[in-house]
Amino acid sequence: MRFDVLLHELHLFKSRTAAAEAIRTGEVLLNGACVKPSHGVAVGARLTLVVGGARHTLEVLELPRRSLSKEATRALVRDVAGE
C-alpha cells in the first residue's frame, strides 16, 4: 500500500494530499527515513510523526483492506513510544 494512502486510511491526515505534503516535508518518516509518498508500506513498518517537536512512533500491525472508522483503525497500529 502507498505510504500516503495508508496515512489517510488510518485517519492520521484528513486527505491524501495533506499526507503526501507531510511526507515531502519530513514530518512523517517510514522506518526512520524520508521516503516518497508513493513508497510501499508493509506490515511491521514503523511510522514516525513529528508534531511540534514531539515524535510519535506507530508500528503497522495490519493494513486496512477497506475504509474503516477512526476507532477501527486504532486496532491496525500499535504505539511503540519508549521501545
N, C-alpha and C positions, 0 to 999 in steps of 0.2 A: 504494500500500500504506500502511496506517495506520502511524504512527510507532512506537507501542508494539508492534505486531505485528512490525515489522521488527527492532526491538531484540531481541525474544525469538527470532525466527527466525535471527538472526545469532549467537545464543548469548552475547550480551552481558549478558543477565539470565536468571535461572532461570525466571521466569514473566512473563506479560504484565502481571500486576498489579504486580509489582516494577518493571517497565519504566515503567508508567504513573505510579507513585508518584515515580520518579526524574525523570521529565519534569515532573511538577507541582511538585517542589521545586527545579527548576532545575539538577539535577545533570547533565542531558543537554540539549544545545541542538541545534537544527536550523538550519543555516546561520547560526550565531551568535546566534540569537534563541530566546526562550522561546515555545513553542507548545503547543497542546493535544495530548494523546495520540492523538486521532483525526485529527490533521493528516496530509495525504498527503505521501508522500516519493517522489521520482523519482530516476532515475539522475543522478549528478553532485552530489547533495546532500552536504553536509558535516555529520557528526555530531560534536559535541564532548562528551566525557565529562569531568566534573570529579571527580577522585578524590583525596581527601586534599590538596587544594590544587594538585595537578598536573592539567594539561589534556592530553587526548589527542584528536587530531582525525583522523577517518577519512572518506575520500571513498567514496561508494557507486558501485561500478563496474557492478554488475548486481543486480537484485532477485531474491531467491530465488523460484523457481516452485513448489517443494515443500520438504518438510522435508529438511534436509541435515545431515550430520555436522559437528561443530565444525571439523574440518580442512578440509572442503569449503567452509565459509562464509568462510574466510580469503581465498579467491580472489575473493570478491564485493566486498571493500573494500580500500582502499589507505591506509596510514598517511601522512598529509601533515604530519607534525611538521616544523617549521622552514621551511615554504613560506609 
